[in-house]
Amino acid sequence: MSLKAKIEAVIYASEEPVTVAQLTSLLGEEAEAELAAQESAQPPLELESETIEKPDEKKLARERDKHLRDYFRSLLDQLIADYSNGDRGLEIREVAGGYRLATRPEYHDTVRGFVKALKPPLRLTLQSLETLAVIAYKQPVTAPEISEIRGVDSSGVLGSLLMRKLITTAGRKQVIGRPILYKTTKDFLVRFGLKDINELPSIEEFEKMAGELNEAIQEEMPMETDEDNGLRAGDEPPHNIADEAIVDGRLSGLDPNYEEDNPSALDAEIQASEKG
């Protein structure tokens, strides 16, 4: 089995994005053997006769590590090209600093129809999705700033997103009251299949998608007023499964499994932020 095939197998088997560092640690010796074989096949270079200083061991180790990482990246580029050029339903994508297998976007509808009959994916209420979007685009951002943008108190939604590990605390803002700052996490990138925050759609694109999603939900649900639900002005509407957006891990290579943490996670996050 070639080294490239082994990398492909590791990416397939992993639930999390596989990093170059992990591949170097796991398959470094095999990569060195391949590189040595390639170098031995090339004719040796003729060097002028001169005194050669003993190389620094630490420098050699750094150069070796860099050489291996570059080699693994070249193999990953070859794999990505193999998947993109072939008639396949999968692709290898760079997600959150690593690499993972994902379904190709043009086959999402077909896969989604099958996935709906399987284990329920992670669901986010539209309120959670809206709050998460504010944090993603405005991070780091405080709870009062989020509530001001949304026009409704968001503290309960923040607690839910913290427990899901989609957001985390990012210290405190140096203003009166020193409110806690929030930012998205690596897990956010993993679940949404993003390489980094720069891959987020533009505000205009996001508003268009959110509007289409909201219209689809409104068509399926009977019109209700706040008075019908017994809500006061500014209250969050009650949770309703029809108001949920599906974040499906089996599309775009995202992990569908979700386990909620203990509710005390919010307090732990805040305490860790204060210590920092």
QUIUR-V98224 format. One record per helix or strand. SS is the DSSP state (H for helix, E for strand). FROM is the first residue (numbers start at 1). TO is the last residue. If there is no record, write none. Layout:
[[SS,FROM,TO] [SS,FROM,TO]]
This chain:
[[H,3,13] [E,18,18] [H,20,40] [H,57,85] [E,90,95] [E,98,103] [H,105,115] [E,122,125] [H,126,138] [E,141,142] [H,143,150] [H,155,163] [E,167,172] [E,180,184] [H,186,192] [H,197,199] [H,203,220] [H,241,243] [E,244,247] [H,265,275]]
